[in-house]
């Protein structure tokens, strides 16, 4: 989530790292360190699980003093908050960009500064991305797993069945509406579906649409920020959804889709278009068994407005705050091995790509570069023989996104802002007579209260 230009991705994961020692000396004996790590989301395919377990085995072989216990993991605001409060998170876990710094400021993430700065590739980090894991005191409390720009995912098969050119996805929101209506009329499938689950997802996607029109959900920073949820662009975005839902009837009947649900529906061929992060293809393969031939990826339509742009975000990897020194050292070794070093080590990048390729896992999914442009370009050449994602079908995204401005998510009380918007989206999609202005006024008041109190 940075104001920078997009580039295609390199695959992430697998590597034999060399970090601080993780074994604890006890007299003349050595005690093994056990850490739990976030693995795959629930419902991942056997092939994806096998590939992950192979990486664990490889890591443990290279680090005999460490035992790794994989834990199924998927971040959602409510479940994460509950696990954080109960102290049941794994040693190594993932959080959105929007949460890392706040959690660090609250003392809820371990300080990794010394270990991270000792990494041999520290100077190569994309400073804008690295900053997402640095708290107000300048401590590094998380490292980037991946970054993305929001994008339009579309079903090429449904496009063809509706008489649309799958190589020419919509470039304006008016075209999105027209294409959605045409897809529904021709196929009976929802032409466009909006994530509207009340777990902050509805607010996140609505904010994405508003950004493309030039609006913002707040101005200022910290507890002094001013909520602006009821701006003109939010009204425009909600009216667009209202027209597609009630006038065109092109959005189907399910208005409770969350991130996993909509991915599954899309992979099953039941969604024409939807908005999500540019890196979603990995999940579509690992958890939803998508047929690659139906997949299309396009940049979001951007209005002719100087403030318009595409919402960017990403995922950070962090360590639980109560981890002892040995656990922190082991955790950092795992983070280095699994997330970071494949992007800076040719041998390890190729090994990782080869392993992913052999297990029919995605290699080369579009994402923001975590390291500098020179390193990114170099790493892409290393893994080129193993890239197995349909890049030609992603060309509408890869071509246009270079010219789009990436805008970070609302900085103050991000999840609370999204939560305040959830019921607005739900009401517009389920109540034909929903009063958009009144709903937004209430949402803005709710969001302002959260911002002012620092929640």
Secondary structure, 3 states (H helix, E strand, C coil): CCCCCCCCCCCCCCCCCCCCCCCEEECCEEECEEEEEECCCCCCCHHHHHHHHHHHHHHHHHCCCEEEEEECCCCCHHHHHHHHHHCCCCCEEEEEHHHHHHHHHCCCECCCHHHHHCCCCHHHECHHHHHHHECCCCCECCEEEEEEEEEEEEEHHHHHHCCCCCCCCCCCHHHHHHHHHHHHHHHCCECCCCCCCCCCHHHHHHHHHHHHHCCCCEECCHHHCEECCCCHHHHHHHHHHHHHHHHCCCCCCCCCCCHHHHHHHHHCCCECEEEEECCCHHHHHHCCCCCHHHEEEEECCCCCCCCCCEEEEEEEEEEECCCCHHHHHHHHHHHHHHHHHHHCCHHHHHHHHHHHHHCCCCCCCCCECCECHHHHHHHHHHHHHHCCCCHHHHHHHHHHHHHCCEEECCCCCHHHHHHHHHHHHHHHHHCCCCCHHHHHHHHHHHHHHHHHHCC
